[in-house]
Every structure is written in C-alpha cells, then in structure tokens.
Amino acid sequence: MASKAEIRKQELREKLVAAAEIRIRRDGAGALRARDLATDAGCAVGAIYNAFDDMNAIVMAVNGRTFQALGLAVQRSLVGAQTQAPTDRLILMSHAYLGFAAENTRLWRALFDVRAEEVEVPDWYRAALEKLFANIAAPVAEIFPDKAPEDLALMVRALFSAVHGIVLLGLESRISGVPIAKIERMISEVLSRLA
C-alpha cells in the first residue's frame, strides 16, 4: 500500500501533467515554464522537482497522454474498415493523423520537439511510437507481402515520415506546403500510388 507521501506525490504529478497539458495545448512546449506551472498546479516551484526530474520529464508525461489520444484517433479511423483495401486503410489512418494534428497542433508538435539526445527516452514512449507504427505495418505488409521484415519496418517509417512531412508543412503554412484544405487530397494521392 502506498504511503501518504507517495499518494501526495502522485497527486501532484497528475496535477502538474494536467496543467502542463493545458499550457502546451495553448502556448506550445517551448513556452512551458516552471514558475507558471507551479502557479497553475498550486504548488511551490521546488515541489515540481520533487515530483519530476526536470521539465523535459513533464513534457514527456504530457506526450504520453498525447500519444494515447493519437493512437485512439488512428484506431477509430479503422472501425468498420477491416475489409477495405490496405491502401484505403492507410489513407484513413493518415487522414485521422492529420485531423488529430490539426485539432491538437501544439500537443502534436510537442511529440516531436523533444530531441532524443536531450532526454532519456523512456521504454513506454518508444512502445507508444511502435504501437503507432504497428497500425501502419499491417496494411503495408499486405501491399508488400514479399518484403523482408526489416525492409517492411523501413517502409513503415518512410510512409510515416512522408505523411508527417506533408502534415507538418501544411499545418505550418510553409511555402513548400499546401493549403490545409488540400492536405487530405495530397496524402491520398501519395498513398494511392503504393498499390
């Protein structure tokens, strides 16, 4: 059974993550400051570092919640689509990815703003990413049944990178991107060429 101190620490961790999620959603991960977070959570600045090693650890905790929400959005896009062609399923997932990114842009960006060399990437974080890739892997394996597993894994990452790049450039209105209204069409065009 957890001690009262452990329970309080866990409660503080949850308050800090919830407060950080609100701030990241509104302002982005780069704007997250310990003093603001302490005010939001109703604690002293020093208490943050009793609950977490550093601010990156809080961002990673928020990212864990974001990965779960993103994974659910992608999985929901496949409900009732199991009999559709693999390329069509990839397109559905990509459109769900775009929809999630468009609705949660700053939280979505925070998933990719933490550099691996700046923070020790927890196993659960890598597992969440692999779970996202596993959704992509099933239809890719159907499209390329003769590819070796390592080649399939590389193809999955390549497709993810392609879709992610299209979404990123479009949502940031970069000169090389396309208007948001055309991103879905662009993704569909790229992925439909697979089959």
Buried (B, 14 or more C-beta within 10 A) or exposed (E): EEEEEEEBBEEBBEBBBBBBBEBBBEEBBEEBEBEBBBEBBEBEEEBBEEBBEEBBBBBBBBBBBBBEBBBEBBBEBBEEBEEBBBBBBBBBBBBBBBBBBBEBBBBBBBBEBBEEEEBEBBEEBEEBBEBBBEBBBBBBBBBBEEBEEEEBBEBBBEBBEBBBEBBBBBBEEEEEBBEEEEBBEBBBEBBEEBE
